[in-house]
Amino acid sequence: MAKKKPEAEQKPAIVNEASLAFFEKYINNPSPTGFEWKGQQLWLDYLKPYIDDHFVDNYGTAVGVINPKAEYKVVIEAHADEISWFVNYITNDGLIYVIRNGGSDHQIAPSKRVDIHTDNGIVKAVFGWPAIHTRLGGEKEEAPTLKNIFLDCGCTSKEEVEALGIHVGCVITYEDEFMVLNNRYYVGRALDNRAGGFMIAEVARLLKENKVKLPFGLYIVNAVQEEIGLRGAEMIAHRIKPNVAIVTDVTHDTGTPMINKITQGDLACGKGPVISYAPAIQNNLNKLLIESAQKAGIPFQRQASSRSTGTDTDAFAYSNDGVPSALISLPLRYMHTTVEMIHKDDVDNVIRLIYESLLNIKNGQDFRYIK
């Protein structure tokens, strides 16, 4: 009889009750692109016990700092903003048409409940959609598009809508909230990428609780406006001028239906953090991540990107004459929907991998290929 393989060592969970309560509160708070500040305040309030200093830039990117006087600077980064909608046109009979703020998916909109953010507070509305009974008769089924999805806030005129405080430019978010599914997955909207902000905050917590004294300055960065072109990362990279950047964002679990593994790769929730290969990825830093994972017994997956990673990694890599940068991704199902799913084990292991990698970076480390 063949010997059974020893089971993988079960490590204690990193996310505890207090941090999970923060995560739920943080996910449930809306932080649409360009309007992230309330979520940033929540994040900073959670982070402050674990850092020496902090600052916020003009557009809302929040930064916690450990060892602020150190010359050598290492960034760990995520982005804070979520996709959303803008009010674009109010009809005379009180219906509202929208445009995207980030990569919002028009196909999931019909029948969704939303919050319209006004100066007077939240106004509730729904994305209306004609009943199935009215879409028969042999005609070609009309799919949701930006031209035909609309909001109904229960008004019958433009004037009534405006009296609620709604105007062109008001931002709109879905009201869906955080939950734990089958004691295995975290589910909610905006896990892309407030899960990243949560994880880098947990790294700071571990450093503090384990009394780690880093030999360099650590900048824990929660950047704004990633969803419309990595803009927050561009701004803050030039301000911090880091020597090294480790970015975390989400990537696709490709094991669900209608995703082509030939083009998207073979990645799955529950199998560990994803380490990327791309022109913007500095290979010596990437090697340090892989060796850190192997040494600590952290499972990981690999992903290849073509011209760019499409994440804030690119913004940091190509800033300040070139910053050695790498990307640790969190596998996620159903990206840019209200039911994004991430595996609890992956969250813990991304935190572990960033933490262990920081312990292996030397003060003044030179990552150049040719010296």
GITACOR-V225170 format. One record per backbone hydrogen bond with DSSP energy under -0.5 kcal/mol. NH is the residue of the N-H (numbers start at 1). CO is the residue of the C=O. If there is no record, write none. Layout:
[[NH/CO] [NH/CO]]
This chain:
[[11/9] [16/14] [20/16] [21/17] [22/18] [23/19] [24/20] [25/21] [26/22] [27/23] [28/24] [29/25] [33/82] [35/32] [39/36] [40/36] [41/37] [42/38] [43/39] [44/40] [45/41] [46/42] [47/43] [48/44] [50/47] [51/48] [52/65] [53/65] [55/63] [57/61] [60/57] [62/222] [63/55] [64/220] [65/53] [66/218] [70/67] [74/217] [75/244] [76/219] [77/246] [78/221] [80/223] [81/223] [82/31] [84/101] [85/172] [86/99] [87/170] [88/97] [89/97] [91/89] [91/95] [94/91] [96/151] [97/89] [99/86] [101/84] [104/102] [105/336] [106/104] [108/105] [109/106] [110/106] [111/127] [112/109] [114/125] [115/173] [116/123] [117/115] [117/171] [118/116] [118/121] [121/118] [123/116] [125/114] [126/152] [127/112] [128/126] [128/150] [134/131] [135/132] [136/133] [143/141] [148/145] [149/145] [150/128] [151/96] [152/126] [153/94] [158/92] [161/157] [162/158] [163/159] [164/160] [164/161] [165/162] [166/161] [169/87] [170/167] [171/117] [172/85] [173/115] [175/113] [179/187] [181/179] [181/185] [182/180] [184/181] [185/181] [186/342] [187/179] [188/340] [191/188] [193/191] [194/190] [195/191] [196/193] [197/193] [198/194] [199/195] [200/196] [201/197] [202/198] [203/199] [204/200] [205/201] [206/202] [207/203] [208/204] [209/205] [210/206] [211/208] [212/207] [214/212] [217/72] [218/66] [219/74] [219/217] [220/64] [220/218] [221/76] [221/219] [222/62] [223/78] [223/221] [229/226] [230/226] [231/225] [232/224] [234/230] [235/231] [236/232] [237/233] [238/234] [239/235] [240/236] [241/237] [243/73] [244/73] [245/324] [246/75] [247/245] [247/326] [248/77] [249/328] [251/330] [253/332] [254/252] [254/267] [256/253] [259/256] [261/259] [263/260] [264/260] [265/261] [267/265] [271/268] [273/299] [274/329] [275/273] [275/301] [276/327] [277/303] [279/306] [281/278] [282/325] [283/281] [286/282] [287/283] [288/284] [289/285] [290/286] [291/287] [292/288] [293/289] [294/290] [295/291] [296/292] [297/293] [297/294] [298/293] [299/297] [301/273] [303/275] [305/277] [314/311] [315/311] [316/312] [317/313] [318/314] [319/316] [322/319] [323/317] [324/243] [326/245] [328/247] [329/274] [329/327] [330/249] [331/329] [332/251] [333/341] [337/334] [340/188] [341/333] [342/186] [344/184] [347/343] [348/344] [349/345] [350/346] [351/347] [352/348] [353/349] [354/350] [355/351] [356/352] [357/353] [358/354] [359/355] [360/356] [360/357] [361/358] [365/362] [367/365]]
